[in-house]
Amino acid sequence: MPSCVLAYSGGLDTSVILSWLQEEGYDVHCVYVDMGQPCEDPEAILQKARNQGAKSARIVDAKEELCRDFAFPVMQWQAKYEGIYLMGTSIARPLIAKKCLQVAREVGADGFA
């Protein structure tokens, strides 16, 4: 059976895609990338993924790397969107992808979502 790593938040969108990937025949490995975002109970998010049938679910801590390699450089560069807004959420996306791809290599996954 093919497998896929899913960047999983526990919200509606990622819960729906988890089910869809399973319906498409994938074993799904859920990854919650912790970047210091507000979250009452990360373990509950992992349990939700497991209850939904995820092959595995894990938290990957990326807080230090986010600050060191993404947030501080963005502030130093004064990187702005539309020349007004400091880059915020968008700088986290490449790091989420990086962490999920590391897990994908580790588990031998065929895909990443």
N, CA, C and O atoms as a GROMACS GRO file, in nm:
protein
  452
    1MET      N    1   0.085  -0.118   0.000
    1MET     CA    2   0.000   0.000   0.000
    1MET      C    3   0.089   0.124   0.000
    1MET      O    4   0.185   0.130   0.077
    2PRO      N    5   0.060   0.223  -0.085
    2PRO     CA    6   0.140   0.346  -0.084
    2PRO      C    7   0.116   0.424   0.045
    2PRO      O    8   0.013   0.409   0.111
    3SER      N    9   0.214   0.506   0.080
    3SER     CA   10   0.199   0.586   0.201
    3SER      C   11   0.226   0.733   0.171
    3SER      O   12   0.290   0.769   0.072
    4CYS      N   13   0.174   0.816   0.259
    4CYS     CA   14   0.182   0.960   0.242
    4CYS      C   15   0.202   1.026   0.378
    4CYS      O   16   0.146   0.981   0.478
    5VAL      N   17   0.282   1.131   0.381
    5VAL     CA   18   0.295   1.213   0.501
    5VAL      C   19   0.203   1.333   0.484
    5VAL      O   20   0.204   1.399   0.380
    6LEU      N   21   0.125   1.360   0.587
    6LEU     CA   22   0.030   1.471   0.584
    6LEU      C   23   0.068   1.573   0.690
    6LEU      O   24   0.081   1.539   0.808
    7ALA      N   25   0.086   1.699   0.649
    7ALA     CA   26   0.104   1.809   0.743
    7ALA      C   27  -0.032   1.829   0.810
    7ALA      O   28  -0.125   1.881   0.748
    8TYR      N   29  -0.042   1.788   0.934
    8TYR     CA   30  -0.172   1.774   1.002
    8TYR      C   31  -0.184   1.874   1.116
    8TYR      O   32  -0.097   1.883   1.202
    9SER      N   33  -0.296   1.948   1.115
    9SER     CA   34  -0.322   2.045   1.223
    9SER      C   35  -0.433   1.999   1.316
    9SER      O   36  -0.449   2.053   1.426
   10GLY      N   37  -0.509   1.900   1.273
   10GLY     CA   38  -0.622   1.855   1.352
   10GLY      C   39  -0.750   1.930   1.321
   10GLY      O   40  -0.856   1.900   1.376
   11GLY      N   41  -0.740   2.028   1.233
   11GLY     CA   42  -0.857   2.106   1.194
   11GLY      C   43  -0.940   2.034   1.089
   11GLY      O   44  -0.910   1.921   1.049
   12LEU      N   45  -1.044   2.101   1.044
   12LEU     CA   46  -1.138   2.041   0.948
   12LEU      C   47  -1.068   2.002   0.818
   12LEU      O   48  -1.086   1.890   0.770
   13ASP      N   49  -0.990   2.093   0.761
   13ASP     CA   50  -0.929   2.066   0.631
   13ASP      C   51  -0.838   1.944   0.635
   13ASP      O   52  -0.849   1.855   0.550
   14THR      N   53  -0.748   1.939   0.733
   14THR     CA   54  -0.655   1.826   0.735
   14THR      C   55  -0.722   1.697   0.780
   14THR      O   56  -0.676   1.588   0.744
   15SER      N   57  -0.828   1.707   0.856
   15SER     CA   58  -0.903   1.586   0.894
   15SER      C   59  -0.976   1.528   0.774
   15SER      O   60  -0.982   1.406   0.757
   16VAL      N   61  -1.030   1.615   0.690
   16VAL     CA   62  -1.098   1.569   0.568
   16VAL      C   63  -0.998   1.507   0.472
   16VAL      O   64  -1.023   1.400   0.416
   17ILE      N   65  -0.883   1.573   0.453
   17ILE     CA   66  -0.785   1.519   0.359
   17ILE      C   67  -0.727   1.387   0.410
   17ILE      O   68  -0.694   1.300   0.330
   18LEU      N   69  -0.716   1.371   0.542
   18LEU     CA   70  -0.672   1.243   0.598
   18LEU      C   71  -0.767   1.132   0.555
   18LEU      O   72  -0.724   1.027   0.508
   19SER      N   73  -0.895   1.155   0.570
   19SER     CA   74  -0.995   1.054   0.529
   19SER      C   75  -0.989   1.029   0.379
   19SER      O   76  -0.996   0.914   0.335
   20TRP      N   77  -0.976   1.135   0.301
   20TRP     CA   78  -0.972   1.120   0.156
   20TRP      C   79  -0.850   1.039   0.112
   20TRP      O   80  -0.861   0.950   0.028
   21LEU      N   81  -0.734   1.070   0.170
   21LEU     CA   82  -0.614   0.994   0.135
   21LEU      C   83  -0.630   0.846   0.168
   21LEU      O   84  -0.586   0.760   0.092
   22GLN      N   85  -0.694   0.817   0.281
   22GLN     CA   86  -0.719   0.678   0.318
   22GLN      C   87  -0.814   0.612   0.217
   22GLN      O   88  -0.793   0.498   0.177
   23GLU      N   89  -0.917   0.685   0.176
   23GLU     CA   90  -1.010   0.632   0.076
   23GLU      C   91  -0.939   0.604  -0.057
   23GLU      O   92  -0.978   0.514  -0.131
   24GLU      N   93  -0.836   0.683  -0.085
   24GLU     CA   94  -0.758   0.665  -0.209
   24GLU      C   95  -0.654   0.554  -0.196
   24GLU      O   96  -0.581   0.525  -0.290
   25GLY      N   97  -0.649   0.491  -0.078
   25GLY     CA   98  -0.562   0.375  -0.059
   25GLY      C   99  -0.427   0.402   0.004
   25GLY      O  100  -0.337   0.318  -0.005
   26TYR      N  101  -0.410   0.517   0.066
   26TYR     CA  102  -0.282   0.551   0.129
   26TYR      C  103  -0.282   0.520   0.278
   26TYR      O  104  -0.381   0.540   0.348
   27ASP      N  105  -0.168   0.471   0.326
   27ASP     CA  106  -0.138   0.474   0.468
   27ASP      C  107  -0.089   0.615   0.495
   27ASP      O  108   0.001   0.664   0.426
   28VAL      N  109  -0.147   0.681   0.594
   28VAL     CA  110  -0.115   0.822   0.617
   28VAL      C  111  -0.040   0.840   0.749
   28VAL      O  112  -0.084   0.792   0.854
   29HIS      N  113   0.073   0.908   0.740
   29HIS     CA  114   0.154   0.944   0.856
   29HIS      C  115   0.132   1.093   0.881
   29HIS      O  116   0.172   1.176   0.800
   30CYS      N  117   0.068   1.127   0.993
   30CYS     CA  118   0.037   1.266   1.023
   30CYS      C  119   0.151   1.331   1.101
   30CYS      O  120   0.208   1.272   1.193
   31VAL      N  121   0.184   1.454   1.062
   31VAL     CA  122   0.291   1.529   1.128
   31VAL      C  123   0.236   1.665   1.169
   31VAL      O  124   0.190   1.744   1.086
   32TYR      N  125   0.241   1.691   1.299
   32TYR     CA  126   0.206   1.822   1.353
   32TYR      C  127   0.338   1.894   1.380
   32TYR      O  128   0.414   1.854   1.468
   33VAL      N  129   0.365   2.001   1.304
   33VAL     CA  130   0.489   2.075   1.320
   33VAL      C  131   0.466   2.186   1.422
   33VAL      O  132   0.390   2.279   1.398
   34ASP      N  133   0.534   2.174   1.535
   34ASP     CA  134   0.520   2.270   1.645
   34ASP      C  135   0.616   2.385   1.624
   34ASP      O  136   0.738   2.370   1.635
   35MET      N  137   0.559   2.502   1.595
   35MET     CA  138   0.639   2.622   1.576
   35MET      C  139   0.608   2.725   1.684
   35MET      O  140   0.637   2.843   1.668
   36GLY      N  141   0.551   2.678   1.794
   36GLY     CA  142   0.517   2.768   1.903
   36GLY      C  143   0.381   2.832   1.889
   36GLY      O  144   0.347   2.923   1.964
   37GLN      N  145   0.303   2.786   1.792
   37GLN     CA  146   0.169   2.840   1.773
   37GLN      C  147   0.080   2.801   1.890
   37GLN      O  148   0.104   2.698   1.954
   38PRO      N  149  -0.022   2.882   1.919
   38PRO     CA  150  -0.112   2.847   2.030
   38PRO      C  151  -0.180   2.712   2.004
   38PRO      O  152  -0.235   2.688   1.897
   39CYS      N  153  -0.175   2.627   2.103
   39CYS     CA  154  -0.239   2.496   2.093
   39CYS      C  155  -0.263   2.445   2.234
   39CYS      O  156  -0.169   2.430   2.313
   40GLU      N  157  -0.388   2.419   2.266
   40GLU     CA  158  -0.422   2.375   2.401
   40GLU      C  159  -0.364   2.238   2.434
   40GLU      O  160  -0.313   2.216   2.543
   41ASP      N  161  -0.373   2.145   2.339
   41ASP     CA  162  -0.331   2.008   2.368
   41ASP      C  163  -0.282   1.937   2.242
   41ASP      O  164  -0.361   1.870   2.174
   42PRO      N  165  -0.154   1.951   2.209
   42PRO     CA  166  -0.102   1.885   2.089
   42PRO      C  167  -0.122   1.733   2.090
   42PRO      O  168  -0.145   1.673   1.985
   43GLU      N  169  -0.115   1.671   2.207
   43GLU     CA  170  -0.135   1.527   2.214
   43GLU      C  171  -0.277   1.489   2.172
   43GLU      O  172  -0.298   1.382   2.114
   44ALA      N  173  -0.374   1.575   2.200
   44ALA     CA  174  -0.512   1.550   2.158
   44ALA      C  175  -0.523   1.553   2.006
   44ALA      O  176  -0.602   1.479   1.947
   45ILE      N  177  -0.443   1.638   1.942
   45ILE     CA  178  -0.442   1.643   1.796
   45ILE      C  179  -0.389   1.511   1.740
   45ILE      O  180  -0.445   1.457   1.645
   46LEU      N  181  -0.282   1.461   1.799
   46LEU     CA  182  -0.228   1.333   1.754
   46LEU      C  183  -0.327   1.220   1.776
   46LEU      O  184  -0.343   1.133   1.691
   47GLN      N  185  -0.395   1.223   1.890
   47GLN     CA  186  -0.494   1.119   1.918
   47GLN      C  187  -0.609   1.125   1.819
   47GLN      O  188  -0.661   1.021   1.778
   48LYS      N  189  -0.648   1.244   1.780
   48LYS     CA  190  -0.754   1.260   1.680
   48LYS      C  191  -0.712   1.193   1.549
   48LYS      O  192  -0.791   1.124   1.486
   49ALA      N  193  -0.587   1.214   1.509
   49ALA     CA  194  -0.536   1.152   1.386
   49ALA      C  195  -0.537   1.000   1.398
   49ALA      O  196  -0.577   0.929   1.306
   50ARG      N  197  -0.492   0.951   1.512
   50ARG     CA  198  -0.490   0.805   1.534
   50ARG      C  199  -0.632   0.748   1.533
   50ARG      O  200  -0.657   0.643   1.474
   51ASN      N  201  -0.723   0.819   1.599
   51ASN     CA  202  -0.863   0.773   1.602
   51ASN      C  203  -0.924   0.771   1.463
   51ASN      O  204  -1.015   0.693   1.436
   52GLN      N  205  -0.873   0.856   1.377
   52GLN     CA  206  -0.924   0.863   1.241
   52GLN      C  207  -0.856   0.760   1.150
   52GLN      O  208  -0.889   0.749   1.032
   53GLY      N  209  -0.760   0.686   1.205
   53GLY     CA  210  -0.698   0.577   1.131
   53GLY      C  211  -0.561   0.606   1.074
   53GLY      O  212  -0.512   0.529   0.992
   54ALA      N  213  -0.497   0.714   1.117
   54ALA     CA  214  -0.362   0.742   1.068
   54ALA      C  215  -0.268   0.628   1.106
   54ALA      O  216  -0.276   0.574   1.216
   55LYS      N  217  -0.180   0.593   1.015
   55LYS     CA  218  -0.082   0.487   1.042
   55LYS      C  219   0.011   0.530   1.155
   55LYS      O  220   0.050   0.448   1.238
   56SER      N  221   0.046   0.659   1.158
   56SER     CA  222   0.125   0.714   1.267
   56SER      C  223   0.093   0.862   1.279
   56SER      O  224   0.039   0.924   1.187
   57ALA      N  225   0.127   0.918   1.394
   57ALA     CA  226   0.107   1.062   1.418
   57ALA      C  227   0.216   1.107   1.514
   57ALA      O  228   0.242   1.042   1.615
   58ARG      N  229   0.278   1.219   1.480
   58ARG     CA  230   0.387   1.267   1.565
   58ARG      C  231   0.394   1.419   1.564
   58ARG      O  232   0.342   1.486   1.474
   59ILE      N  233   0.458   1.470   1.667
   59ILE     CA  234   0.488   1.613   1.677
   59ILE      C  235   0.635   1.631   1.644
   59ILE      O  236   0.720   1.558   1.693
   60VAL      N  237   0.663   1.730   1.559
   60VAL     CA  238   0.801   1.766   1.528
   60VAL      C  239   0.823   1.908   1.578
   60VAL      O  240   0.752   2.000   1.537
   61ASP      N  241   0.919   1.925   1.666
   61ASP     CA  242   0.949   2.057   1.723
   61ASP      C  243   1.037   2.136   1.626
   61ASP      O  244   1.149   2.096   1.596
   62ALA      N  245   0.985   2.250   1.579
   62ALA     CA  246   1.059   2.333   1.485
   62ALA      C  247   1.074   2.476   1.534
   62ALA      O  248   1.108   2.566   1.457
   63LYS      N  249   1.049   2.498   1.662
   63LYS     CA  250   1.051   2.635   1.716
   63LYS      C  251   1.187   2.703   1.700
   63LYS      O  252   1.196   2.815   1.651
   64GLU      N  253   1.291   2.635   1.741
   64GLU     CA  254   1.424   2.696   1.733
   64GLU      C  255   1.464   2.726   1.589
   64GLU      O  256   1.514   2.834   1.558
   65GLU      N  257   1.440   2.630   1.501
   65GLU     CA  258   1.475   2.650   1.360
   65GLU      C  259   1.393   2.762   1.298
   65GLU      O  260   1.444   2.839   1.216
   66LEU      N  261   1.266   2.772   1.335
   66LEU     CA  262   1.182   2.881   1.284
   66LEU      C  263   1.242   3.017   1.321
   66LEU      O  264   1.254   3.105   1.236
   67CYS      N  265   1.279   3.032   1.446
   67CYS     CA  266   1.336   3.160   1.491
   67CYS      C  267   1.471   3.186   1.425
   67CYS      O  268   1.494   3.294   1.369
   68ARG      N  269   1.559   3.089   1.432
   68ARG     CA  270   1.696   3.106   1.384
   68ARG      C  271   1.705   3.126   1.233
   68ARG      O  272   1.772   3.217   1.185
   69ASP      N  273   1.636   3.039   1.158
   69ASP     CA  274   1.656   3.036   1.013
   69ASP      C  275   1.548   3.107   0.932
   69ASP      O  276   1.564   3.127   0.812
   70PHE      N  277   1.438   3.144   0.997
   70PHE     CA  278   1.328   3.205   0.923
   70PHE      C  279   1.287   3.340   0.980
   70PHE      O  280   1.295   3.441   0.910
   71ALA      N  281   1.243   3.344   1.105
   71ALA     CA  282   1.187   3.468   1.162
   71ALA      C  283   1.291   3.578   1.174
   71ALA      O  284   1.267   3.691   1.131
   72PHE      N  285   1.406   3.548   1.233
   72PHE     CA  286   1.507   3.652   1.250
   72PHE      C  287   1.557   3.706   1.116
   72PHE      O  288   1.568   3.827   1.100
   73PRO      N  289   1.588   3.621   1.019
   73PRO     CA  290   1.629   3.674   0.888
   73PRO      C  291   1.520   3.760   0.823
   73PRO      O  292   1.551   3.862   0.762
   74VAL      N  293   1.395   3.719   0.834
   74VAL     CA  294   1.286   3.798   0.775
   74VAL      C  295   1.280   3.937   0.838
   74VAL      O  296   1.260   4.036   0.769
   75MET      N  297   1.299   3.942   0.970
   75MET     CA  298   1.299   4.073   1.037
   75MET      C  299   1.421   4.155   0.994
   75MET      O  300   1.410   4.275   0.972
   76GLN      N  301   1.536   4.090   0.983
   76GLN     CA  302   1.657   4.162   0.941
   76GLN      C  303   1.641   4.217   0.800
   76GLN      O  304   1.684   4.329   0.771
   77TRP      N  305   1.579   4.139   0.713
   77TRP     CA  306   1.561   4.182   0.574
   77TRP      C  307   1.443   4.278   0.559
   77TRP      O  308   1.426   4.340   0.454
   78GLN      N  309   1.363   4.289   0.664
   78GLN     CA  310   1.239   4.367   0.658
   78GLN      C  311   1.154   4.321   0.539
   78GLN      O  312   1.098   4.401   0.465
   79ALA      N  313   1.147   4.189   0.524
   79ALA     CA  314   1.071   4.129   0.415
   79ALA      C  315   0.924   4.159   0.432
   79ALA      O  316   0.864   4.132   0.536
   80LYS      N  317   0.866   4.216   0.327
   80LYS     CA  318   0.726   4.260   0.335
   80LYS      C  319   0.646   4.205   0.218
   80LYS      O  320   0.697   4.184   0.108
   81TYR      N  321   0.519   4.185   0.246
   81TYR     CA  322   0.421   4.144   0.147
   81TYR      C  323   0.347   4.270   0.104
   81TYR      O  324   0.299   4.346   0.187
   82GLU      N  325   0.338   4.291  -0.027
   82GLU     CA  326   0.274   4.410  -0.084
   82GLU      C  327   0.338   4.538  -0.030
   82GLU      O  328   0.273   4.643  -0.025
   83GLY      N  329   0.466   4.528   0.010
   83GLY     CA  330   0.539   4.644   0.055
   83GLY      C  331   0.494   4.702   0.188
   83GLY      O  332   0.544   4.806   0.231
   84ILE      N  333   0.399   4.635   0.254
   84ILE     CA  334   0.342   4.690   0.377
   84ILE      C  335   0.354   4.593   0.494
   84ILE      O  336   0.399   4.631   0.602
   85TYR      N  337   0.314   4.469   0.472
   85TYR     CA  338   0.299   4.372   0.580
   85TYR      C  339   0.424   4.287   0.596
   85TYR      O  340   0.473   4.228   0.500
   86LEU      N  341   0.477   4.282   0.719
   86LEU     CA  342   0.589   4.191   0.743
   86LEU      C  343   0.543   4.048   0.719
   86LEU      O  344   0.431   4.011   0.754
   87MET      N  345   0.630   3.969   0.660
   87MET     CA  346   0.597   3.829   0.635
   87MET      C  347   0.572   3.760   0.768
   87MET      O  348   0.651   3.775   0.862
   88GLY      N  349   0.466   3.688   0.777
   88GLY     CA  350   0.432   3.620   0.901
   88GLY      C  351   0.411   3.473   0.876
   88GLY      O  352   0.505   3.394   0.874
   89THR      N  353   0.286   3.436   0.858
   89THR     CA  354   0.249   3.296   0.839
   89THR      C  355   0.322   3.233   0.722
   89THR      O  356   0.362   3.117   0.729
   90SER      N  357   0.339   3.308   0.615
   90SER     CA  358   0.397   3.250   0.494
   90SER      C  359   0.539   3.199   0.514
   90SER      O  360   0.581   3.107   0.444
   91ILE      N  361   0.614   3.255   0.609
   91ILE     CA  362   0.751   3.206   0.628
   91ILE      C  363   0.755   3.068   0.691
   91ILE      O  364   0.856   2.998   0.682
   92ALA      N  365   0.646   3.029   0.754
   92ALA     CA  366   0.642   2.898   0.819
   92ALA      C  367   0.619   2.785   0.719
   92ALA      O  368   0.659   2.671   0.746
   93ARG      N  369   0.557   2.813   0.607
   93ARG     CA  370   0.521   2.706   0.513
   93ARG      C  371   0.640   2.625   0.463
   93ARG      O  372   0.634   2.502   0.462
   94PRO      N  373   0.750   2.690   0.422
   94PRO     CA  374   0.865   2.609   0.377
   94PRO      C  375   0.922   2.520   0.488
   94PRO      O  376   0.968   2.410   0.461
   95LEU      N  377   0.918   2.568   0.611
   95LEU     CA  378   0.969   2.488   0.723
   95LEU      C  379   0.877   2.369   0.750
   95LEU      O  380   0.926   2.259   0.778
   96ILE      N  381   0.747   2.389   0.741
   96ILE     CA  382   0.653   2.277   0.756
   96ILE      C  383   0.682   2.172   0.650
   96ILE      O  384   0.689   2.053   0.680
   97ALA      N  385   0.700   2.217   0.526
   97ALA     CA  386   0.730   2.123   0.417
   97ALA      C  387   0.861   2.050   0.443
   97ALA      O  388   0.870   1.928   0.423
   98LYS      N  389   0.963   2.122   0.487
   98LYS     CA  390   1.093   2.061   0.514
   98LYS      C  391   1.081   1.951   0.620
   98LYS      O  392   1.132   1.841   0.602
   99LYS      N  393   1.013   1.982   0.729
   99LYS     CA  394   1.000   1.884   0.838
   99LYS      C  395   0.919   1.762   0.792
   99LYS      O  396   0.954   1.649   0.827
  100CYS      N  397   0.813   1.785   0.717
  100CYS     CA  398   0.732   1.673   0.668
  100CYS      C  399   0.810   1.587   0.570
  100CYS      O  400   0.797   1.464   0.571
  101LEU      N  401   0.890   1.649   0.485
  101LEU     CA  402   0.969   1.571   0.390
  101LEU      C  403   1.077   1.490   0.461
  101LEU      O  404   1.111   1.381   0.416
  102GLN      N  405   1.130   1.542   0.572
  102GLN     CA  406   1.225   1.463   0.651
  102GLN      C  407   1.156   1.337   0.705
  102GLN      O  408   1.214   1.229   0.702
  103VAL      N  409   1.033   1.353   0.753
  103VAL     CA  410   0.958   1.237   0.802
  103VAL      C  411   0.927   1.142   0.686
  103VAL      O  412   0.934   1.021   0.702
  104ALA      N  413   0.891   1.198   0.571
  104ALA     CA  414   0.859   1.115   0.454
  104ALA      C  415   0.978   1.027   0.416
  104ALA      O  416   0.962   0.909   0.386
  105ARG      N  417   1.096   1.084   0.418
  105ARG     CA  418   1.216   1.004   0.388
  105ARG      C  419   1.237   0.896   0.494
  105ARG      O  420   1.271   0.782   0.463
  106GLU      N  421   1.215   0.934   0.619
  106GLU     CA  422   1.235   0.840   0.730
  106GLU      C  423   1.141   0.720   0.721
  106GLU      O  424   1.183   0.606   0.745
  107VAL      N  425   1.014   0.744   0.687
  107VAL     CA  426   0.916   0.635   0.683
  107VAL      C  427   0.904   0.572   0.544
  107VAL      O  428   0.830   0.475   0.526
  108GLY      N  429   0.977   0.626   0.447
  108GLY     CA  430   0.971   0.572   0.311
  108GLY      C  431   0.840   0.602   0.240
  108GLY      O  432   0.792   0.522   0.160
  109ALA      N  433   0.783   0.718   0.269
  109ALA     CA  434   0.654   0.755   0.210
  109ALA      C  435   0.668   0.783   0.061
  109ALA      O  436   0.774   0.823   0.012
  110ASP      N  437   0.559   0.759  -0.009
  110ASP     CA  438   0.553   0.784  -0.153
  110ASP      C  439   0.509   0.926  -0.186
  110ASP      O  440   0.530   0.973  -0.298
  111GLY      N  441   0.449   0.994  -0.090
  111GLY     CA  442   0.398   1.127  -0.117
  111GLY      C  443   0.392   1.214   0.006
  111GLY      O  444   0.418   1.169   0.118
  112PHE      N  445   0.359   1.340  -0.017
  112PHE     CA  446   0.349   1.441   0.089
  112PHE      C  447   0.231   1.531   0.057
  112PHE      O  448   0.217   1.579  -0.056
  113ALA      N  449   0.148   1.555   0.157
  113ALA     CA  450   0.032   1.644   0.138
  113ALA      C  451   0.026   1.743   0.252
  113ALA      O  452  -0.064   1.827   0.256
   0.00000   0.00000   0.00000
